[in-house]
Amino acid sequence: MKITRVRARVFEWKGDTVPPQPHFCTNAMDVLWDRGDAMGSFRFHGWTVVEVETDEGIVGLGNVALAPRVAKTIVDQHLAPLVIGQDPFDYEYLWQRMYRATLAWGRRGIGMAAISGVDIAIWDVMGKALGKPVFKLLGGRTKEKIPCYASKLYNTDRETMQREAQAYLDQGFAAMKMRFGYGPKDGPRGMRENLKSVAAVREVIGEDIDLMADCYMGWNLDYTRRMLPKLEPFELRWLEEPVIADDIDGYAELNRMAPMPISGGEHEFTVHGFRQLLEKKAVSVIQYDTNRVGGISVARKINAMAEAFEIPVIPHAGQMHNYHLTMASLASPMSEFFPVHDVEIGNELFYYLFEGDPEPVEGYLDLDDTTPGLGLTLNTRHLDRFHIIE
């Protein structure tokens, strides 16, 4: 079997979106003096869909969520020529070929995300060719079902957050994640607002439900040091991305001193980046996203490293490419799950683009043992709400 074509298409959302709200979620732009939507640069209302076709008529689906127009150009001009004519089962060789040929500019960021999209599609091809789900190719079922946590709870008014938290309880979730809305520029008042939001959610869910909180790189080292003792009474399962991804020493310092685990890795890339995080003891929870980190070929190696370091891997954003790895890895105890809702940040676009993701039941997800590949197909019901770039 040989790869005969690699097709990358950009799907840009033109349907309704939830308008930006102040203090919706802290992020790395917050430290700058700026007017307008500080979260704007982190909203992604487009997606790149990668299809890898073979001479046996098999088509594998991959995806890229970062900078889709740029990712499409990288796939079309730089990556497709490297894999066309090759055997998809030589996946390690193909990954190394894409990585090393683009090393001067592609080893992180959009370049690696584009490689991820092609790699995910290649694994989908392999699963379909063998008639097996991808998780069976990765080692098989390591858990009966996958526990998952509800991931939304963006910072709005506290009554709305409490109602949302109660809805997740009613659906059977035993864990959920909220976002902080205030950072260093908001001073002591912002600290109090953050603490009131955590207290409001904890008041609804009680002490027996795991609560995680995401800073999305919107804090800095000094601010986080000051917040840690104030957060201790709320018994967070983890504090997520308190500082920017490049401040690895800052993560390591916080991970040593924090009364709760520090998590990160959503914006880290390849085994080399995660080896650094692990060796420096910079995080207590790894959160790569398979469609950024380098694809399934890389993610499986990170899982093996994390298992040796006894660090749990809980991939960012849920989604099928992550679920297969979680199911097959002993290092992955649970998954993130973004509830389907109106288009806001962009993660929810996955459900408008693809069909096949399992629905959680009482806080658990399951994968079918008989559906080959990733189990995804393009969702044709919403195509009229996308601008498609061939």
ChimeraX attribute file (.defattr): number of C-alpha atoms within 10 A of each C-alpha:
attribute: neighborCount
match mode: 1-to-1
recipient: residues
	/A:1	14
	/A:2	15
	/A:3	22
	/A:4	17
	/A:5	17
	/A:6	21
	/A:7	17
	/A:8	28
	/A:9	21
	/A:10	24
	/A:11	22
	/A:12	20
	/A:13	23
	/A:14	12
	/A:15	13
	/A:16	10
	/A:17	13
	/A:18	10
	/A:19	9
	/A:20	15
	/A:21	13
	/A:22	14
	/A:23	21
	/A:24	19
	/A:25	23
	/A:26	26
	/A:27	27
	/A:28	21
	/A:29	16
	/A:30	21
	/A:31	16
	/A:32	9
	/A:33	8
	/A:34	9
	/A:35	6
	/A:36	8
	/A:37	17
	/A:38	23
	/A:39	19
	/A:40	12
	/A:41	10
	/A:42	15
	/A:43	16
	/A:44	19
	/A:45	23
	/A:46	24
	/A:47	27
	/A:48	27
	/A:49	24
	/A:50	29
	/A:51	24
	/A:52	28
	/A:53	22
	/A:54	23
	/A:55	12
	/A:56	11
	/A:57	12
	/A:58	16
	/A:59	22
	/A:60	27
	/A:61	26
	/A:62	28
	/A:63	30
	/A:64	29
	/A:65	23
	/A:66	22
	/A:67	18
	/A:68	25
	/A:69	18
	/A:70	15
	/A:71	28
	/A:72	26
	/A:73	14
	/A:74	21
	/A:75	25
	/A:76	17
	/A:77	10
	/A:78	17
	/A:79	24
	/A:80	21
	/A:81	14
	/A:82	15
	/A:83	25
	/A:84	18
	/A:85	15
	/A:86	17
	/A:87	17
	/A:88	25
	/A:89	15
	/A:90	11
	/A:91	18
	/A:92	12
	/A:93	14
	/A:94	23
	/A:95	24
	/A:96	14
	/A:97	15
	/A:98	26
	/A:99	21
	/A:100	12
	/A:101	15
	/A:102	17
	/A:103	14
	/A:104	9
	/A:105	12
	/A:106	18
	/A:107	20
	/A:108	20
	/A:109	18
	/A:110	21
	/A:111	24
	/A:112	26
	/A:113	30
	/A:114	37
	/A:115	32
	/A:116	29
	/A:117	30
	/A:118	34
	/A:119	31
	/A:120	28
	/A:121	28
	/A:122	34
	/A:123	29
	/A:124	28
	/A:125	29
	/A:126	24
	/A:127	22
	/A:128	20
	/A:129	20
	/A:130	12
	/A:131	13
	/A:132	20
	/A:133	24
	/A:134	31
	/A:135	27
	/A:136	18
	/A:137	16
	/A:138	18
	/A:139	13
	/A:140	16
	/A:141	19
	/A:142	16
	/A:143	16
	/A:144	11
	/A:145	15
	/A:146	22
	/A:147	22
	/A:148	24
	/A:149	26
	/A:150	25
	/A:151	23
	/A:152	18
	/A:153	22
	/A:154	20
	/A:155	23
	/A:156	18
	/A:157	10
	/A:158	16
	/A:159	12
	/A:160	14
	/A:161	21
	/A:162	20
	/A:163	14
	/A:164	17
	/A:165	25
	/A:166	16
	/A:167	12
	/A:168	20
	/A:169	19
	/A:170	10
	/A:171	13
	/A:172	16
	/A:173	22
	/A:174	19
	/A:175	23
	/A:176	25
	/A:177	24
	/A:178	22
	/A:179	24
	/A:180	27
	/A:181	24
	/A:182	27
	/A:183	27
	/A:184	18
	/A:185	14
	/A:186	15
	/A:187	11
	/A:188	12
	/A:189	11
	/A:190	17
	/A:191	19
	/A:192	15
	/A:193	17
	/A:194	20
	/A:195	17
	/A:196	13
	/A:197	22
	/A:198	23
	/A:199	16
	/A:200	16
	/A:201	25
	/A:202	20
	/A:203	13
	/A:204	16
	/A:205	19
	/A:206	11
	/A:207	11
	/A:208	9
	/A:209	16
	/A:210	18
	/A:211	24
	/A:212	23
	/A:213	21
	/A:214	24
	/A:215	24
	/A:216	24
	/A:217	20
	/A:218	25
	/A:219	25
	/A:220	19
	/A:221	18
	/A:222	11
	/A:223	17
	/A:224	22
	/A:225	16
	/A:226	11
	/A:227	17
	/A:228	16
	/A:229	13
	/A:230	13
	/A:231	19
	/A:232	12
	/A:233	10
	/A:234	18
	/A:235	14
	/A:236	20
	/A:237	19
	/A:238	21
	/A:239	26
	/A:240	24
	/A:241	25
	/A:242	28
	/A:243	24
	/A:244	20
	/A:245	17
	/A:246	10
	/A:247	12
	/A:248	19
	/A:249	14
	/A:250	19
	/A:251	25
	/A:252	19
	/A:253	16
	/A:254	22
	/A:255	20
	/A:256	16
	/A:257	13
	/A:258	18
	/A:259	17
	/A:260	21
	/A:261	18
	/A:262	24
	/A:263	26
	/A:264	31
	/A:265	24
	/A:266	20
	/A:267	20
	/A:268	22
	/A:269	23
	/A:270	22
	/A:271	18
	/A:272	11
	/A:273	16
	/A:274	23
	/A:275	14
	/A:276	12
	/A:277	21
	/A:278	21
	/A:279	11
	/A:280	15
	/A:281	18
	/A:282	25
	/A:283	27
	/A:284	25
	/A:285	24
	/A:286	28
	/A:287	24
	/A:288	26
	/A:289	26
	/A:290	33
	/A:291	27
	/A:292	29
	/A:293	30
	/A:294	30
	/A:295	31
	/A:296	29
	/A:297	22
	/A:298	19
	/A:299	25
	/A:300	18
	/A:301	14
	/A:302	24
	/A:303	26
	/A:304	15
	/A:305	17
	/A:306	22
	/A:307	16
	/A:308	11
	/A:309	14
	/A:310	13
	/A:311	18
	/A:312	21
	/A:313	29
	/A:314	27
	/A:315	27
	/A:316	23
	/A:317	22
	/A:318	24
	/A:319	24
	/A:320	21
	/A:321	27
	/A:322	24
	/A:323	29
	/A:324	25
	/A:325	29
	/A:326	28
	/A:327	28
	/A:328	21
	/A:329	23
	/A:330	18
	/A:331	24
	/A:332	24
	/A:333	16
	/A:334	23
	/A:335	27
	/A:336	23
	/A:337	25
	/A:338	19
	/A:339	16
	/A:340	14
	/A:341	12
	/A:342	14
	/A:343	19
	/A:344	16
	/A:345	17
	/A:346	17
	/A:347	21
	/A:348	18
	/A:349	22
	/A:350	21
	/A:351	18
	/A:352	19
	/A:353	20
	/A:354	20
	/A:355	16
	/A:356	16
	/A:357	20
	/A:358	15
	/A:359	14
	/A:360	20
	/A:361	13
	/A:362	15
	/A:363	21
	/A:364	20
	/A:365	20
	/A:366	18
	/A:367	22
	/A:368	11
	/A:369	13
	/A:370	11
	/A:371	16
	/A:372	21
	/A:373	27
	/A:374	29
	/A:375	24
	/A:376	19
	/A:377	13
	/A:378	16
	/A:379	14
	/A:380	11
	/A:381	11
	/A:382	14
	/A:383	15
	/A:384	11
	/A:385	14
	/A:386	18
	/A:387	14
	/A:388	15
	/A:389	12
	/A:390	9
